[in-house]
Amino acid sequence: MQLDWIRTFVTLAQLQHFTKTSEYLNLSQPTVSVHIKKLEQALGVALIHRSSTNQLFELTPAGERVFEQGKKMLELWRTMEQVDQKKQEIQLRIGSTHTVSDVLLPDFVKKIKVLYPQVRLQLMIHNHETIVEALNSNNLDLALVEGTKGLEPFHVEVISRDELRFFASKRMNLHSSPFILREKGSGTREYADEFLKSERIVPVEVLEASSHFLIKQLAVRGLGIAFLSSSMVKDEVLQGKLVPLEPHVVHRPIYAVHPETATSDPVIKELISLIEHPN
C-alpha cells in the first residue's frame, strides 16, 4: 500500500469528481483510476460505487471508513514531513507487558515501520508493575497493558480484548493439580489469582515463570495447568498437545496508556487508532 494511493483516494472523496481530482493532483485521469483500483486490491474491498460515466460515484461503507482513516494518516504524514524538514526524528518509547507483546506488538510495530518510517522506536517488554514504574518515571510515551492497577494518573483506553483460559496436556482437576503461572506483578498472574480466589481454589502447588513460552512448554510436558491467552496456544491446541479446561474462561480488556499531557499528540492518537482498527 502506497501513500500516493491513499492521497488520491482521499482527494477524490473530498472533490467527488475524477477530473477535478486529476487536475488538483496534477495526475492523468487513468492514473487516478489506477491508484483507486490498487488501493482497493490492497485492502481487498470496494471503496466506491462507480456510475456508467466513471465520473459520478458514491463511497461504499468500507470507503467511508478508509476515507476517515486516510485523512488522519495524511495529517500525520504532513506532521512528520515538517519534522523531517527540521532534520529531526520522532522518537517513541513504547512499553508492553509480556502478554500484549506476544498478542499485539509484532503487527503493531510492523504497521508503524511501514506507514511511518521517520519514527524511531524504543521498545520495553516487562511485567505490569515495571511498565507502570516506567510510566511514572516518564520513561515511556505509550504503554500497552492488560491491567489497570496503578494507572490512575494516566489516560487509559480500551484498544482490544483478550481471552484467557486454563490449558493442560490432558484433562486435569483445578482443585488437585499444580498450576504454572506468571510471576507476581504480572497482569496475567493478577487475573489468575482473582479467578482462583473467586472459585475458592487453593493451588496445591504453583510453579512460577516469567516466560510465556516456558509456561507453555511445561504444560505440554504435563507438569501442570497453565493460564495463558488463547491466542498464544492456537497451534498446540490444534495439534492436540494442549486442551482448554472448560468451562473456565476469563475475558479481559487490553489498554493503551499514556500521560495526560500526550492526549493531544497527533502521533500518539494515530498510533492508538492503528491498534483499534487492525484492518
C-alpha positions as CSV (number, residue, x, y, z in Angstrom):
1,M,0.0,0.0,0.0
2,Q,1.4,3.4,-1.0
3,L,0.7,6.8,0.5
4,D,0.1,8.2,-3.1
5,W,-2.9,5.8,-3.4
6,I,-4.3,7.0,-0.1
7,R,-3.8,10.7,-1.0
8,T,-5.5,10.1,-4.4
9,F,-8.5,8.4,-2.8
10,V,-8.9,11.0,0.0
11,T,-8.7,13.8,-2.6
12,L,-11.3,12.1,-4.8
13,A,-13.6,11.5,-1.9
14,Q,-13.3,15.2,-1.0
15,L,-13.8,16.6,-4.5
16,Q,-16.3,14.0,-5.6
17,H,-15.0,14.1,-9.2
18,F,-12.3,12.2,-11.2
19,T,-11.4,15.1,-13.5
20,K,-11.1,17.7,-10.7
21,T,-9.0,15.2,-8.7
22,S,-6.6,14.6,-11.6
23,E,-6.3,18.4,-12.1
24,Y,-5.8,19.0,-8.4
25,L,-3.1,16.3,-8.0
26,N,-1.6,17.0,-11.5
27,L,-2.2,13.4,-12.5
28,S,-3.8,11.9,-15.5
29,Q,-7.4,10.5,-15.1
30,P,-6.1,6.9,-15.9
31,T,-3.5,7.3,-13.1
32,V,-6.2,8.4,-10.6
33,S,-8.3,5.3,-11.6
34,V,-5.2,3.1,-11.2
35,H,-4.5,4.4,-7.7
36,I,-8.0,3.7,-6.6
37,K,-8.0,0.2,-8.1
38,K,-4.7,-0.6,-6.5
39,L,-5.8,0.6,-3.1
40,E,-9.0,-1.5,-3.4
41,Q,-6.9,-4.5,-4.3
42,A,-4.5,-4.0,-1.4
43,L,-7.4,-3.7,1.1
44,G,-9.5,-6.4,-0.5
45,V,-12.7,-4.2,-0.5
46,A,-14.5,-2.0,-2.9
47,L,-14.2,1.7,-1.9
48,I,-16.6,3.4,-4.4
49,H,-19.7,2.6,-6.4
50,R,-18.9,3.8,-9.9
51,S,-21.5,5.1,-12.4
52,S,-21.5,4.3,-16.0
53,T,-19.7,7.5,-16.8
54,N,-16.9,6.7,-14.3
55,Q,-17.2,10.4,-13.1
56,L,-20.1,10.2,-10.6
57,F,-19.7,7.8,-7.7
58,E,-20.6,7.1,-4.1
59,L,-18.4,5.8,-1.3
60,T,-19.1,2.3,0.0
61,P,-19.3,1.8,3.8
62,A,-15.7,0.5,3.6
63,G,-14.8,3.6,1.6
64,E,-16.2,5.9,4.2
65,R,-14.0,4.2,6.9
66,V,-10.9,4.3,4.7
67,F,-11.6,8.0,3.9
68,E,-11.7,8.9,7.6
69,Q,-8.6,6.9,8.4
70,G,-6.8,8.2,5.3
71,K,-7.4,11.8,6.3
72,K,-5.7,11.1,9.7
73,M,-2.8,9.3,8.0
74,L,-2.2,12.2,5.7
75,E,-2.4,14.7,8.6
76,L,0.2,12.7,10.5
77,W,2.3,12.4,7.4
78,R,2.4,16.2,7.0
79,T,3.4,16.5,10.6
80,M,6.3,14.0,10.0
81,E,7.4,15.8,6.9
82,Q,7.7,19.0,8.9
83,V,9.8,17.2,11.4
84,D,12.0,15.7,8.6
85,Q,12.5,19.2,7.2
86,K,13.9,20.3,10.5
87,K,16.3,17.3,10.4
88,Q,14.7,15.8,13.4
89,E,13.4,12.3,14.1
90,I,10.4,11.3,16.0
91,Q,11.4,9.1,18.9
92,L,8.8,6.9,20.5
93,R,9.3,4.9,23.7
94,I,6.7,2.1,23.8
95,G,6.3,-0.3,26.7
96,S,4.3,-3.5,26.7
97,T,3.6,-6.3,29.1
98,H,4.7,-9.8,28.0
99,T,1.2,-11.0,27.1
100,V,0.4,-7.9,24.9
101,S,3.9,-8.1,23.3
102,D,3.0,-11.6,22.1
103,V,-0.5,-10.9,21.1
104,L,-0.4,-7.4,19.5
105,L,3.1,-5.9,19.4
106,P,4.6,-7.6,16.3
107,D,1.8,-6.5,13.9
108,F,1.7,-3.1,15.6
109,V,5.4,-2.4,15.1
110,K,5.3,-3.6,11.5
111,K,2.5,-1.1,10.8
112,I,4.5,1.7,12.4
113,K,7.6,0.9,10.3
114,V,5.7,0.6,7.1
115,L,3.4,3.7,7.4
116,Y,5.7,6.0,9.4
117,P,9.4,5.3,8.6
118,Q,10.5,8.5,10.4
119,V,9.5,7.1,13.7
120,R,12.4,5.6,15.7
121,L,11.2,3.1,18.3
122,Q,12.5,2.1,21.6
123,L,10.6,-1.0,23.0
124,M,10.4,-2.1,26.6
125,I,8.9,-5.5,27.4
126,H,8.3,-6.2,31.1
127,N,5.6,-7.1,33.6
128,H,2.8,-4.8,34.6
129,E,4.4,-3.3,37.7
130,T,7.7,-2.4,35.9
131,I,5.8,-0.8,33.0
132,V,3.8,1.3,35.5
133,E,7.1,2.4,37.1
134,A,8.5,3.4,33.7
135,L,5.4,5.5,33.1
136,N,5.7,7.2,36.4
137,S,9.3,7.9,35.7
138,N,8.4,9.5,32.4
139,N,10.5,6.8,30.6
140,L,7.6,5.8,28.2
141,D,5.4,7.7,25.8
142,L,2.9,4.9,25.3
143,A,2.2,1.6,27.1
144,L,0.1,-1.4,26.2
145,V,-1.1,-3.4,29.2
146,E,-3.8,-5.8,30.3
147,G,-4.5,-4.5,33.8
148,T,-5.3,-1.1,35.3
149,K,-3.5,-1.3,38.6
150,G,-1.5,1.9,39.3
151,L,-2.7,3.7,36.1
152,E,-4.9,6.3,37.8
153,P,-2.6,9.3,36.9
154,F,-2.7,8.4,33.2
155,H,-5.0,8.4,30.2
156,V,-6.3,4.9,29.7
157,E,-8.5,3.5,26.9
158,V,-9.5,0.0,25.8
159,I,-8.0,-1.0,22.4
160,S,-8.7,-4.7,22.3
161,R,-9.9,-7.7,24.2
162,D,-8.2,-11.0,25.1
163,E,-9.3,-14.4,26.2
164,L,-7.6,-16.3,29.0
165,R,-8.0,-20.0,29.7
166,F,-6.5,-22.8,31.7
167,F,-4.7,-25.3,29.4
168,A,-3.1,-28.7,30.1
169,S,-1.8,-31.6,28.2
170,K,-4.8,-33.7,29.4
171,R,-7.9,-33.2,31.5
172,M,-6.8,-32.1,34.9
173,N,-8.7,-31.0,38.0
174,L,-8.1,-27.4,39.1
175,H,-8.5,-28.4,42.8
176,S,-5.9,-31.1,42.8
177,S,-3.3,-30.2,40.1
178,P,-0.3,-27.9,40.1
179,F,-0.5,-24.6,38.3
180,I,2.1,-23.0,36.1
181,L,1.6,-19.2,36.4
182,R,3.4,-15.9,35.7
183,E,5.3,-14.3,38.5
184,K,3.7,-11.9,41.0
185,G,3.4,-8.4,39.5
186,S,2.3,-9.7,36.1
187,G,-1.1,-8.7,34.9
188,T,-1.9,-12.2,33.8
189,R,-1.0,-13.5,37.2
190,E,-3.4,-11.0,38.8
191,Y,-6.2,-12.3,36.7
192,A,-5.3,-15.9,37.6
193,D,-5.2,-15.1,41.3
194,E,-8.5,-13.3,41.2
195,F,-10.2,-16.2,39.3
196,L,-8.8,-18.9,41.7
197,K,-9.9,-16.8,44.7
198,S,-13.5,-16.3,43.2
199,E,-13.7,-20.1,42.7
200,R,-12.3,-20.8,46.2
201,I,-9.4,-22.8,44.7
202,V,-6.3,-23.1,46.7
203,P,-3.5,-24.4,44.4
204,V,-1.7,-27.5,45.7
205,E,1.5,-26.1,44.0
206,V,2.4,-23.1,41.9
207,L,5.3,-23.1,39.5
208,E,6.2,-19.5,38.6
209,A,7.8,-18.5,35.3
210,S,8.3,-15.1,33.6
211,S,8.2,-16.6,30.1
212,H,5.0,-17.5,28.3
213,F,6.9,-19.8,26.1
214,L,8.4,-21.7,29.0
215,I,4.9,-21.9,30.7
216,K,3.5,-23.3,27.5
217,Q,6.3,-25.9,27.2
218,L,6.0,-27.0,30.8
219,A,2.3,-27.5,30.3
220,V,2.8,-29.5,27.1
221,R,5.1,-31.8,29.1
222,G,2.3,-32.5,31.6
223,L,3.8,-30.6,34.6
224,G,0.6,-28.7,35.4
225,I,-2.1,-26.4,34.4
226,A,-1.1,-23.2,32.5
227,F,-3.1,-20.0,32.5
228,L,-2.5,-18.3,29.1
229,S,-4.0,-16.2,26.4
230,S,-5.8,-18.5,23.9
231,S,-4.0,-16.7,21.0
232,M,-0.7,-18.0,22.3
233,V,-1.5,-21.7,22.2
234,K,-3.5,-22.0,18.9
235,D,-1.0,-24.3,17.3
236,E,-0.7,-26.5,20.4
237,V,-4.5,-26.9,20.7
238,L,-4.8,-27.7,17.0
239,Q,-2.1,-30.3,17.3
240,G,-3.7,-31.8,20.4
241,K,-0.7,-31.0,22.6
242,L,-2.9,-28.8,24.9
243,V,-6.6,-28.8,25.7
244,P,-8.6,-26.0,27.3
245,L,-10.1,-26.9,30.6
246,E,-13.7,-26.0,30.0
247,P,-15.7,-24.0,31.1
248,H,-13.1,-21.8,32.8
249,V,-12.5,-18.7,30.7
250,V,-11.7,-15.1,31.6
251,H,-12.2,-12.2,29.2
252,R,-10.0,-9.1,29.8
253,P,-9.5,-5.8,28.0
254,I,-6.2,-4.6,26.7
255,Y,-5.4,-1.0,27.3
256,A,-3.3,1.8,25.7
257,V,-1.9,4.1,28.4
258,H,-0.1,7.4,28.1
259,P,0.4,10.6,30.1
260,E,-2.5,13.0,30.1
261,T,-0.1,15.6,28.6
262,A,0.2,13.5,25.4
263,T,-3.6,13.3,24.8
264,S,-3.4,15.9,22.0
265,D,-0.2,14.5,20.5
266,P,-1.3,13.5,16.9
267,V,1.3,10.8,16.7
268,I,0.1,9.0,19.9
269,K,-3.6,9.4,18.8
270,E,-2.9,8.0,15.3
271,L,-0.8,5.0,16.7
272,I,-3.7,4.1,19.1
273,S,-6.1,4.3,16.2
274,L,-3.9,1.8,14.3
275,I,-4.3,-0.8,17.1
276,E,-8.0,-0.1,17.5
277,H,-8.6,-0.6,13.7
278,P,-6.4,-3.6,12.7
279,N,-7.9,-3.9,9.3
